[in-house]
Amino acid sequence: MIYLPEQNTLEIGANIYYQKWVLFNKYYLRTLSGRTVYFVPDLLLVEVDLSRNGLYALGMFVRHSKETAESVRHYADAIKSGVNQPWRLVDDDQQQKR
């Protein structure tokens, strides 16, 4: 599963309690970066919309566009490289230099 908790971040993980998804319920996601994050879905998204926070199936997200596929690769590479916060898609220092 892909979870976009806010702009310029991305987490990939699993539903660690195997709960059935219901709107407005609290869920926990164990991420590949080793974090446990929780969220409360308030909208069912049936297609990828990068302007909104959302929860997506990994395959659906990767197939959506070249940008989303690259985001997943960046996240995995950041974890492999030991980046401190691999869930950040854009480093704040890099963004300020632009």
Wavefront OBJ file of the C-alpha trace (Angstrom):
o trace
v 0.000 0.000 0.000
v 1.052 3.553 -0.652
v 0.163 6.260 1.826
v 0.626 9.944 1.002
v 0.242 11.644 4.385
v 1.096 15.115 3.136
v 2.593 16.867 0.162
v 6.129 15.772 -0.801
v 6.048 12.617 1.342
v 5.364 8.996 0.549
v 5.221 5.827 2.635
v 4.946 2.240 1.455
v 3.752 -0.320 3.926
v 1.252 -2.938 4.989
v -1.954 -3.078 6.988
v -0.337 -4.703 10.043
v -3.619 -5.668 11.717
v -5.296 -6.850 8.477
v -8.282 -4.638 9.174
v -11.073 -4.174 6.664
v -11.015 -0.578 5.367
v -13.912 1.551 6.621
v -14.168 5.313 6.249
v -13.516 7.373 9.398
v -11.872 4.456 11.291
v -8.287 4.679 12.560
v -5.765 2.337 10.881
v -2.094 1.578 11.384
v 0.360 1.092 8.551
v 3.780 -0.506 9.122
v 6.098 1.128 6.593
v 9.160 -0.172 4.781
v 11.163 2.584 6.467
v 10.388 0.957 9.825
v 7.832 3.451 11.054
v 4.292 2.797 12.159
v 1.928 5.540 11.051
v -1.793 5.853 11.588
v -4.429 7.516 9.473
v -8.176 7.999 9.324
v -9.503 7.703 5.755
v -12.250 10.200 5.018
v -12.608 9.582 1.281
v -12.363 6.534 -0.960
v -10.027 7.322 -3.853
v -10.518 5.087 -6.885
v -7.783 6.710 -8.945
v -4.489 8.350 -8.092
v -4.785 12.046 -7.299
v -1.428 13.510 -6.251
v -3.051 16.738 -5.090
v -4.797 14.871 -2.224
v -3.662 12.763 0.688
v -4.528 9.172 -0.085
v -4.065 5.464 0.338
v -3.459 3.413 -2.795
v -2.633 -0.126 -3.840
v 1.058 -0.256 -4.754
v 0.470 -1.609 -8.268
v -2.157 1.029 -9.058
v 0.161 3.806 -7.865
v 3.210 2.589 -9.806
v 1.226 2.155 -13.046
v -0.375 5.602 -12.761
v 2.490 7.570 -14.308
v 6.221 7.829 -14.785
v 6.287 10.311 -11.873
v 4.625 7.912 -9.420
v 6.826 4.994 -10.499
v 9.911 7.169 -9.979
v 8.655 8.209 -6.533
v 8.468 4.555 -5.474
v 11.989 3.897 -6.817
v 13.294 6.971 -4.973
v 11.733 5.780 -1.700
v 13.225 2.273 -2.041
v 16.659 3.642 -2.992
v 16.599 6.071 -0.057
v 15.902 3.202 2.360
v 18.706 1.111 0.830
v 21.101 4.065 1.099
v 20.260 4.706 4.751
v 18.722 8.138 4.182
v 17.486 9.536 7.502
v 13.948 10.331 6.286
v 13.304 8.241 3.148
v 9.611 9.209 3.130
v 10.487 12.797 2.135
v 10.272 13.109 -1.637
v 11.979 16.503 -1.756
v 14.757 17.379 0.665
v 14.063 20.757 2.319
v 17.679 21.882 1.745
v 17.463 21.044 -1.964
v 14.132 22.842 -2.262
v 15.536 26.035 -0.651
v 18.503 26.095 -3.074
v 16.179 26.231 -6.085
l 1 2 3 4 5 6 7 8 9 10 11 12 13 14 15 16 17 18 19 20 21 22 23 24 25 26 27 28 29 30 31 32 33 34 35 36 37 38 39 40 41 42 43 44 45 46 47 48 49 50 51 52 53 54 55 56 57 58 59 60 61 62 63 64 65 66 67 68 69 70 71 72 73 74 75 76 77 78 79 80 81 82 83 84 85 86 87 88 89 90 91 92 93 94 95 96 97 98
